[in-house]
Structures are given as C-alpha cells and as structure tokens.
Amino acid sequence: MMKTISKYLLLVILISFSFSTFAQDGDAVFNKIVREYTLNEDGSTDFREYKELKLLSHLSFHRMYGETFIIFDPVYQEIVIHEAYTIMKDGKKVVVPDNAFNEVLPRAAAHSAPYNRLRELVITHTGLEVGATIYLDYTLKTKAGFMSTFMGEELIRDIVPINEKEVIIRIPEGKELHYKVLHLRTGAELSQENGMNVYTFNFSSLSPYSREWGTDHELLPRLFFSSAKDLDRAYFPFVAQPAFTFQANADMEARAKEIKKENKDELKAILAIQKMVVDEIATWNLDLRYTGFKCRTPKEVWSSNGGTPLEKNVLLATLLKKAGYTADPVAIIPDRYYDKKVGSLYIFDGFAVQVRTKSGLIYLSATAKSSQDLALSKTGKKFLVLDGAIESLKTYNAPATASEIIYHSDLSLSADDKLKGKLFVKLRGNANPYFSLYLDSAYAKRYGSNIKEVKINTLEMQESIFDLILEKENACEQYGEYAFLNIPLSRSGISSWGFSYIESGRQSPISLKERITEEYHYMIELPEGYELISPEVNLKVENTIGKLEITVRKEGNVVFITRDISLEKDLIQYNEFDAFNALWKPWMNPSFQKLILKKPE
C-alpha cells in the first residue's frame, strides 16, 4: 500500500512542477508597446515595433524574454535597428553590442532547400537582471510584391501584463482600411498625416492571457486588418498563383494512377494516396506570413520532396485529381474569424483537402494520416475552397457533432489473476476511427488490452460497433494480500485529454476538446473468497453542463460497475466552474477507476 501511495505522491509532485514552469503574471510587464504597420505608395511596407519590457523574475530573462527573434526573407526584407539597450536596476544603460545580433536559419526552414534563404535575427539582450528594463526599437522593411495584399493580424494581449499598447496602421490617402476587432469593444481613431490615413488603436492595462490547459485562443482579443475591400479581393489574387491550377508532371500522374490501380476500393485508394503524401513528402511548418502567402506549384513540391502544410495539401488535391477523383484544397477558418467584409488571409487556421466520394464529402489532412473524417473534429469552423477557377467564394460548414463511447461487458477474474470476457464497444462521431477500421479491422484491438479476437458488427462513418475478446494474464497489481484491478476504459475518452483539475484562481473559460458521452457498464465476477475493499459508490449528478453517474456495488461474488458521463457543452465559462467540477472531479478521480480487492488468506 505504501508503494502505491508513494507513486501517487510522485505523480502529484511532477504535475505541480510542470505547471510551475509556466509564465506567471509577475514574471515581467510591458510598460509600453507600439506596433506600426505602413503601406507606402509604391506598394512596399514597413513594420516598426517599439517595446519597453521590465523584468520581474529570473524566469523572465532566462526562459522568456532574454532574446528577441525576428524571421525575415532577405530577398524582400531588411531589418533596421533603431535602438536596443537595457536600463539596469541601478539606472546603468547597457547597449546591445554588435556581436549580440546574429542571423540563423529558422528551425522550420531546416532541411528545406526552397526556403533556406529565410533568416532569423536573434537579438541577445544584455545587462539583464531582476528589475532591469529592455528597450528595443526596430523596423522590418518589405519590398513591394512580397504579399499580394497589405494585411495583418495583431494579437492584442500577451502572456504578461501590458500597461500601454498602441497599434498604428498607415495607408495612403484615397485608400481605406478594413478591420475587425474580436472580443474587445474598441475602434480606431482616424487621422491624416503626411498624405496618409492613420488608424490608431489604443489599449491600456491589458491583463495577460492564460496559458492554462483548455485555453481557447480563438477567444483572445485580436485585430484583423487589410487594405482589400473585402475577402474576395484578398482571396482571388492568392488563388491566382500557378499552384492553384493543379498541374502535375508525368511521374506524379503515373504514381497517383498506380496507387489507384493497386487499390480497387475507392476509399482505400484515396487513403493510400494520402498516406503517400504524408509519409513520403516532408512537412516544413513555415507560417505563411514568412513566405509572403506564396505557394509553390505541386510540381515543385514533388521535386523538392517537401512543402509547407498549404503546399502539401495542394499537392494531395492535385494527385487525387490526376487519379480521377474530385478533390480541392481548402482553408480552415474559425467561424469567429470569418467575415467577408475583411480581406485578411490571416484568418486561415490550417488547410485540408475536400474529396467527393460516392458516399459524400470527406476531409483529409496532407500532414497527418486520418482515422476519421477531419470535419468531425472541426466543429465551429468553415472550409473555404481554394481554386483559381471558381467565380465566387465557396464555403462549407463543419458539422456540429458529439462523440460517443460505449463499453459493455461481462468479465470474470480467476484466482490465478486472469481476466476474461467479451467487450461490446460502440463508437460514434470523432471517437469512431472509421478510416482505420476500414483499412484494417485489427485496429479495434487498440480499444482494449490483451485482445485475442475482433468481430466488427457495424462499420459506418458515423458509427462503428465491434466485439473484443479479452484474455489478460496478470490482470491485477499485486501488493501482498491486496490486488488492484484497473477498470477497462477507452483510449480515446476524456481521460486521454491529459488534464485532471482546474488551476486555483483560474478565470478564463475552459475549451474542451469536444462534446462527448462515455458509458461503461461492467459485471465482473470475482474468485471465491475475494472481498471488495473499495467502498461502494452511488454518485449521480445532473446540471447545466451535463450528467454523471458512477456506481460500484457487490452482490455475491459479482461487482457491478457503472461509469457514465455526458458533457453537453464544450466551452465552460467561469460561472460554470462549480457545475463542471461536480462532473469532472469524480470522473478523473483515480480511486473511481480501479477496484481494490482482498484475497482470501
């Protein structure tokens, strides 16, 4: 028993330590930030940033703000440093020396020949100590042609407090800025200056945003802006790039057709082409802002054997087209960001490929193999088709779905510590690994341990049902006369999310992975003479967040277990934390996830 207690204490200590490394409100404070975006008459742009950052902890300069990183493309851009120095606690000024400015290859561009021209300027701040203040003022100058549209995104808050922040956007007179501020009531002050329209956004006393688990970054205040009149005028120059004509060379077309020939089944052929792109074409995770929102052609991506997420999805769509399927790359856009009146492509939050199959539309990723239609995990998002040949914007909404996991079983535990029985498993929605089961029914073995046999009863996109024959030796952890038996739980349920509690003092909403229902009903027959040491449980909760039922009872030598939970919301507000905890804490309680048994003497 002491060994078990020690293991739990160690786990608590490790969890506490891991969270203690996160930035806290008191690590630093920005006294002032000024970020200026300027569109010049010749189409070139300037971005200027000025910041004053006071350091309040050792963590702030050892792990957080000791260096500033600026990624740029030397072909189009140059950096001008106006000032870089530190005022130490005693008032001494320490200017950043020349050898503290170093250009390196950005990590995301490593092994990427087409993008190894990119550079990252690393500014190592000097004279750092608790109480010191960092001052940095620089301009990133960009030639015309780097981006087809003057646009941007500004995240208004930071992970530490900001006393004063100013965002200034300048465009030539005669042009109008189109913008959208999310989750903050504010607007721009408009003025004229030297032939420019100047839009100024002022913010003060900005609290830090949370980096706690379940933080929904879509809810953070942010500003999208563009000189484009609407989304159409940003979209069509973007898809006018040659990549969106979906041209392939002979080798590409032959490979796609060969895979189709080897896989007579439509879905298996489509997934085989996806697998080839995911496994054989490297992924270079470069943000589009660093590539000027440019996309190389599928031929170039194929020849270089690698591409950005956008480029790989365009390649996948092209190969599927050449194999005879109807496929289009799509941009994934949160519903909260989407606004046709604002022409900023910074609203893109990822990419996928839409494929029209005999059974309907499915969505695939070109950077990770899919166990299920990607759309089922994108509730609250839109798919914008990327095609230079279409005449108007075409969007599709991801379905509002909820996952369902159901396990029912009659099990028996023998005196020689063998657990046997048949598990009935039903999986719905995003919890249903339809593609993986379609390719190989043995994938179902992952939903139990020591599975000897699988029988698929229903295999559909929305629902899969199967039986698992379980035969597990050494089923219990043995501690003298006591045995600990873990209750079988799904590998894809709530427990797999990796979170067990709400941090004290938390006020930011909790964004859950999905709405979900889990249901486990077990009858476990124990060997003669075994006692149930775990207390019997009869817990039932129902509130505005969902429902919970956990029961454990013993009748004769049979233990009856019920573990049911239904989370009907995926965004939990601060005033709902008590209701959420009433469900969450018992569900995550380790003592309700195992049986403690006493063997006969």
ROFIPA-205399 format. One record per residue (C-alpha): residue in three letters; y, z, x. Coordinates in pm, whole numbers, plus 50000, padded with zeros to 5 digits. Last residue first. Layout:
! residues N
ALAYZX ...
***
This chain:
! residues 601
GLU484025033849406 PRO485115008949139 LYS487894985049237 LYS491474992049145 LEU493584962549033 ILE497254954049082 LEU498174922648890 LYS500834898549011 GLN503974880848893 PHE505534909548695 SER505874930849009 PRO507664902149179 ASN510634904648936 MET511994869048902 TRP511314866848529 PRO512464902748471 LYS515754895948650 TRP516464861948494 LEU516224869648124 ALA518414900548092 ASN520364887148387 PHE521484857048180 ALA522724879147896 ASP524644900948142 PHE526034870248322 GLU527344854048003 ASN530994864648047 TYR530954848048392 GLN529784814648253 ILE526224801648287 LEU525814763948310 ASP522294750348250 LYS521904764347899 GLU518734767147689 LEU516714786647942 SER513304792647783 ILE510914817947931 ASP507304826747861 ARG504884847848067 THR501944860347860 ILE498964877848018 PHE495794891447855 VAL493534911748084 VAL489844912747987 ASN487444941148083 GLY487864959747756 GLU491254950147623 LYS493954950347887 ARG497604942147825 VAL500354923048003 THR503314908747814 ILE506374889847930 GLU508524872147671 LEU511904856547742 LYS514314836347530 GLY517514816947587 ILE521114819447700 THR522634831947372 ASN520064859947342 GLU516354867147296 VAL514434892747499 LYS510824904647469 LEU509034928047710 ASN505624943147640 VAL504134952747975 GLU501024972348070 PRO501484990848394 SER499724975948696 ILE496694997448781 LEU494254976548580 GLU490824991548647 TYR487724972648764 GLY484424988048652 GLU482704955748554 PRO484394925248704 LEU487624913348539 GLU488004885748279 ILE491444869748296 MET492984855847976 TYR496104836348057 HIS499124822047875 TYR501904807948093 GLU504924791047934 GLU507974777148110 THR510924761147932 ILE513754744848124 ARG517384734648119 GLU518144721548465 LYS519014730348825 LEU521194759148710 SER524944759648760 ILE526194795348780 PRO529844800648691 SER532144817648945 GLN532754854948900 ARG530424870949156 GLY531184907249231 SER527604915649312 GLU525574884849404 ILE523354872749123 TYR519614875349198 SER516394857049288 PHE517244821949400 GLY514834797349567 TRP514564771849286 SER510754773049316 SER510564803949095 ILE512094783848811 GLY509134760348796 SER507984731949022 ARG505034748449199 SER503784761948868 LEU502494797548848 PRO498994812848885 ILE499224851248861 ASN498794866549205 LEU495934891549225 PHE496384923449433 ALA493234943549501 TYR493044981049566 GLU490135001449709 GLY491204993750063 TYR494054969050051 GLN492634934849959 GLU494824905249872 CYS492964888049591 ALA491464853349540 ASN489274854249848 GLU487474823949707 LYS489184801549455 GLU487474778249213 LEU489904761648973 ILE489064731848752 LEU492364715848654 ASP492934699548315 PHE495694674448252 ILE498654666648027 SER501574644348121 GLU504694639747911 GLN507894619147907 MET506804590448129 GLU503244591147997 LEU499854602048127 THR497734621647880 ASN494254636647939 ILE494014635148318 LYS490974654248445 VAL491174669848789 GLU488414687448985 LYS487994712749264 ILE491444728949265 ASN491834755949530 SER495444762149434 GLY497184748349129 TYR499824722549042 ARG499334703749368 LYS495914693049244 ALA497714670248996 TYR498394646049284 ALA494684637749261 SER495614614248974 ASP497054589949230 LEU499684563049168 TYR500304572048805 LEU500234609048894 SER503004603749150 PHE505054582548910 TYR504714607548625 PRO505574638948818 ASN506484657248491 ALA508954685348565 ASN511814660748501 GLY510784658048139 ARG507464672948031 LEU504474689048200 LYS501334701848025 VAL498624720148219 PHE495304734048093 LEU493744754048375 LYS489974757748379 GLY488304787948533 LYS487154805648847 LEU488474833349071 LYS486114845749340 ASP486534880649484 ASP482864890649532 ALA483104912249218 SER483974881249017 LEU487304872048862 SER487174850748547 LEU489814827648409 ASP490674814348062 SER493734792348097 HIS496994779647953 TYR499834765748164 ILE502924749448009 ILE505924735448197 GLU508784719348004 SER511864703048148 ALA514974696147943 THR516674662647892 ALA520134649147820 PRO519624612647912 ALA521634596548194 ASN524364575048047 TYR524564537948127 THR527634519048247 LYS528694482548263 LEU532174474148384 SER533294439248289 GLU532704403148396 ILE529424407048586 ALA528714385348892 GLY529784409549164 ASP527164434749057 LEU527224472449095 VAL526044487948764 LEU527664521648696 PHE525154549148617 LYS526664579248442 LYS526074616248495 GLY525714647648282 THR521914648248308 LYS520884632848640 SER517364646948691 LEU515784626048414 ALA517614595148544 LEU515604596148868 ASP512464585048683 GLN509704607148823 SER507854614449145 SER510324593449341 LYS510314584349708 ALA513554592149888 THR516334570350036 ALA516114539449813 SER516264560449496 LEU514804547749171 TYR516004545048811 ILE513854533448519 LEU514694511248225 GLY512104502747962 SER508324500047913 LYS508024464348038 THR510224473648332 ARG513984469548390 VAL514884485048723 GLN518114504048795 VAL518564511849161 ALA520264543249293 PHE523514554849447 GLY525404587149506 ASP528424606449384 PHE530934578349335 ILE534224593049207 TYR535744584149544 LEU535854548749406 SER539354556449278 GLY540824533349013 VAL541994558848757 LYS542334547148397 LYS538594540648362 ASP537954577948399 TYR534624591548522 TYR534924623948714 ARG533594648448453 ASP530824624148358 PRO529544626248716 ILE529174591548871 ILE526014575949015 ALA526664540949149 VAL524094514949052 PRO522104488249235 ASP520564462449003 ALA516994452048924 THR515254426448704 TYR511914419648875 GLY510664387249029 ALA509724398849377 LYS513044384749501 LYS514844407149253 LEU512894437449375 LEU513844429049733 THR517524426049638 ALA517554458849445 LEU515984476649743 LEU518544461549981 VAL521444471949757 ASN519944506949751 LYS519604506950128 GLU523224495950173 LEU524554523349947 PRO522504550350122 THR523744537350459 GLY521514513350646 GLY518594508350879 ASN516204482651021 SER519074463251180 SER517644430051056 TRP516944443150707 VAL520404458650676 GLU522004426250795 LYS520014405650546 PRO520844430350267 THR524544424650340 ARG526694451850490 CYS528614474250252 LYS532224484650307 PHE533824514750144 GLY536064517450452 THR533094528550661 TYR534324564150709 ARG535254568850341 LEU531804555650252 ASP530174587150390 LEU527584579550655 ASN524064592250596 TRP522244565950801 THR518844560850639 ALA516204542250838 ILE514274513750675 GLU510484517050697 ASP509714547350482 VAL512264545050201 VAL512334506850189 MET508524503950197 LYS508124531549939 GLN510494513649700 ILE508474481649735 ALA505304501449661 LEU506994518049361 ILE507794484049210 ALA504264471449276 LYS502704502649122 LEU504954499148816 GLU503974462848756 ASP500214465948820 LYS498894436949028 ASN499704454649354 GLU498764433649659 LYS500574403349516 LYS503694424049455 ILE503644436549812 GLU503304400749939 LYS506164389249717 ALA508504415249865 ARG507424407350221 ALA507854369650169 GLU511354374350026 MET512424395850316 ASP510994371850578 ALA512614341650412 ASN516084356950415 ALA517624375250124 GLN520914372049932 PHE521894399049684 THR525324385249587 PHE526564421049608 ALA526354422149987 PRO528924393950008 GLN531704418549909 ALA533264410749571 VAL531654443149446 PHE534484463849601 PRO537284439849499 PHE535874442449142 TYR535644480349128 ALA539174490049233 ARG540904468048978 ASP538334476648710 LEU538884513948769 ASP542514511948661 LYS545974503148786 ALA544884504549149 SER547284525449360 SER544704552949352 PHE544294590449307 PHE541584616349248 LEU542614652849270 ARG540254682349278 PRO539704716349123 LEU536064727049167 LEU533864722248859 GLU531914693049009 HIS531004716449293 ASP528754736349061 THR527934768149253 GLY524314777649183 TRP523904797449500 GLU527094812549638 ARG529524790749831 SER532394801949611 TYR535824786249611 PRO538624804449782 SER541654816149581 LEU544744794449586 SER547964814649606 SER550174783849581 PHE549854747349488 ASN552414719549496 PHE551674683149413 THR554254657649527 TYR554364621049427 VAL556854600549628 ASN557894565449528 MET559064548549845 GLY562164528649936 ASN563444555250173 GLU562664584249936 GLN562234584249561 SER560964613849358 LEU558104622649124 GLU556804658449092 ALA553094655949025 GLY551094674248764 THR549284706848718 ARG546714723348496 LEU543634727148711 HIS540034717648639 LEU540414681048738 VAL543624663548842 LYS543694626348771 TYR545834600048941 HIS547414566048907 LEU550244558949148 GLU552714532049052 LYS554054503949266 GLY557534489049245 GLU558784512749510 PRO556264515449793 ILE553664543349779 ARG553884579149903 ILE551434607149822 ILE552264643249909 VAL549764671949870 GLU551284706249935 LYS549374738549983 GLU550624774250014 ASN548794807250045 ILE545314792350080 PRO542324815850056 VAL539054808150236 ILE536234784450131 ASP538864758350042 ARG540724747949726 ILE542344714949628 LEU539624690049712 GLU541654658149753 GLU540194624149676 GLY541514590549782 MET542764555849703 PHE544614526349852 THR542344497349763 SER540424471249965 MET539854495750246 PHE540124488950619 GLY542114457650545 ALA545524470350652 LYS545404491850963 THR544874529550946 LYS546964556851113 LEU545484591951118 THR548374615751178 TYR548244650251338 ASP549674685451305 LEU547664716151403 TYR548714752551424 ILE546084780051466 THR547154816051406 ALA545774845751603 GLY544964879051434 VAL541354880351552 GLU541214859551866 LEU541534823051967 GLY543594812052265 THR542204776852245 HIS541334752351968 THR538684726652051 ILE539704693751892 VAL536674671251843 LEU537614635151769 GLU534664618051604 ARG534164581451682 LEU532764551551497 ARG531814521251709 ASN528204532251676 TYR528234519251321 PRO526224487051348 ALA523984502451619 SER522954532551414 HIS520744555651625 ALA523404582651586 ALA526044573751327 ALA525454604951116 ARG525964626751426 PRO529404612151486 LEU529664597551838 VAL531984618552049 GLU535684618552137 ASN537084649052313 PHE540434666652287 ALA540144700552465 ASN540624683452804 ASP544254676452716 PRO545054713352674 VAL545654729852332 VAL548964748352371 VAL548734786252384 LYS551804804252247 LYS551944842052304 GLY553044862051999 ASP550864892952065 LYS548284881551807 MET548054847151964 ILE550034817151844 THR547744787351885 TYR548624751251962 ALA548214715351849 GLU551274694451773 HIS551994657951697 ILE548554643451769 VAL548354606451683 ILE544944593551577 GLU544064556751564 GLN542334535351307 TYR541064500451236 VAL538764491651526 PRO538834527951642 ASP536984538851324 PHE537624575751258 ILE535934609451216 ILE538154640251266 PHE536564673651359 THR538584705651412 GLU537114733351626 GLY537214771451619 TYR537424770251241 MET534074782051104 ARG531394795851338 HIS533014813151637 PHE536604810851512 SER536254825351161 LEU533164845751248 HIS535264867251480 SER537384877651183 LEU540904873851044 LEU542044840651188 LYS545344827351050 LEU545394790050979 GLU548574769150976 LYS547894733150882 TYR549604699350897 GLU547734667950799 ARG549074632650802 PHE547304602450656 ASP548964569150717 THR548154536050552 SER548484498950630 GLY549034475050342 ASP552124458550492 GLU554464477750258 ASN553024511350369 LEU550734533550164 THR551254569950266 TYR548994600050216 GLU550354634250318 ARG548394666850343 VAL550394698750398 ILE548524731550441 LYS550164765650480 ASN549204801750545 PHE545534792050542 VAL543604824450544 ALA540654835850752 ASP537484857150737 GLY538644879550450 ASP537374859150157 GLN533864858450303 ALA532154829450479 PHE528374830350463 THR526454848150739 SER525904879150520 PHE523804858250281 SER521104852750542 PHE521124889450643 SER520584901550286 ILE517684877650239 LEU516084888850565 ILE516494925750476 VAL514984920550129 LEU511994902050278 LEU511444929650534 LEU511464955750258 TYR508894935650061 LYS506564933050361 SER506924970250435 ILE505944978950077 THR502804957750110 LYS501834974350437 MET502425008850284 MET500005000050000 
***
